[in-house]
Amino acid sequence: MSTNMLEIPQELLDNARLSVDDLKRELAVTLYAQGRLPMGKAREFANMPLWEFRQLLALRHIPARYDANDLADDLDTIEWLNGQKK
C-alpha cells in the first residue's frame, strides 16, 4: 500500500495539546462519524484494537453503523457456525 506524507507543525500539535497518535485517533473518529471510513479502516488508522475503538466511539456518543449487509453477514456466520457444531 502506498502512503502519503502530511507535514504538521509541532507548534500546532503543542497548541492543540495532541501527539501525532492523538491526532490520528481524532481523524479516524471524525472520518468514521462522517461515514467516510468503515470501522475496520478507521480503527486500523487509529492503531487501536476494535473493542477499544468501539469504546471510544461510545464515549463520544457516536453510534456504530450497522446496515442490512452487516446483518446478512452476521446471519451467514451464525448459520456457518451452527453447521460446524454438528
VENZI-V300317 format. One record per residue. RES is the residue in one letter. PHI is phi in whole degrees, 0 to 359 (999 if undefined). PSI is psi in radians with two decimals (999 if undefined). Layout:
res=RES phi=PHI psi=PSI
res=RES phi=PHI psi=PSI
This chain:
res=M phi=999 psi=2.35
res=S phi=279 psi=2.77
res=T phi=231 psi=2.76
res=N phi=241 psi=2.63
res=M phi=254 psi=2.47
res=L phi=232 psi=2.16
res=E phi=271 psi=2.19
res=I phi=237 psi=2.08
res=P phi=300 psi=2.37
res=Q phi=302 psi=-0.58
res=E phi=300 psi=-0.68
res=L phi=296 psi=-0.79
res=L phi=297 psi=-0.73
res=D phi=296 psi=-0.79
res=N phi=296 psi=-0.62
res=A phi=276 psi=-0.09
res=R phi=55 psi=0.86
res=L phi=234 psi=2.54
res=S phi=269 psi=3.00
res=V phi=299 psi=-0.72
res=D phi=297 psi=-0.70
res=D phi=298 psi=-0.76
res=L phi=296 psi=-0.74
res=K phi=298 psi=-0.71
res=R phi=297 psi=-0.77
res=E phi=297 psi=-0.73
res=L phi=294 psi=-0.74
res=A phi=298 psi=-0.78
res=V phi=296 psi=-0.78
res=T phi=297 psi=-0.81
res=L phi=295 psi=-0.63
res=Y phi=294 psi=-0.81
res=A phi=299 psi=-0.56
res=Q phi=278 psi=-0.10
res=G phi=78 psi=0.32
res=R phi=267 psi=-0.30
res=L phi=227 psi=2.43
res=P phi=287 psi=2.85
res=M phi=302 psi=-0.75
res=G phi=301 psi=-0.79
res=K phi=290 psi=-0.67
res=A phi=296 psi=-0.81
res=R phi=291 psi=-0.54
res=E phi=294 psi=-0.79
res=F phi=297 psi=-0.67
res=A phi=284 psi=-0.16
res=N phi=57 psi=0.87
res=M phi=231 psi=2.57
res=P phi=297 psi=2.67
res=L phi=305 psi=-0.84
res=W phi=298 psi=-0.62
res=E phi=289 psi=-0.70
res=F phi=295 psi=-0.71
res=R phi=296 psi=-0.66
res=Q phi=296 psi=-0.72
res=L phi=298 psi=-0.75
res=L phi=299 psi=-0.76
res=A phi=297 psi=-0.73
res=L phi=299 psi=-0.51
res=R phi=262 psi=0.15
res=H phi=58 psi=0.68
res=I phi=256 psi=1.96
res=P phi=289 psi=2.55
res=A phi=287 psi=2.37
res=R phi=277 psi=2.30
res=Y phi=217 psi=1.90
res=D phi=248 psi=-3.04
res=A phi=299 psi=-0.63
res=N phi=295 psi=-0.71
res=D phi=297 psi=-0.74
res=L phi=298 psi=-0.78
res=A phi=299 psi=-0.73
res=D phi=298 psi=-0.76
res=D phi=295 psi=-0.71
res=L phi=295 psi=-0.69
res=D phi=298 psi=-0.73
res=T phi=296 psi=-0.76
res=I phi=298 psi=-0.76
res=E phi=298 psi=-0.75
res=W phi=296 psi=-0.78
res=L phi=298 psi=-0.72
res=N phi=298 psi=-0.64
res=G phi=293 psi=-0.51
res=Q phi=286 psi=-0.43
res=K phi=282 psi=-0.31
res=K phi=284 psi=999
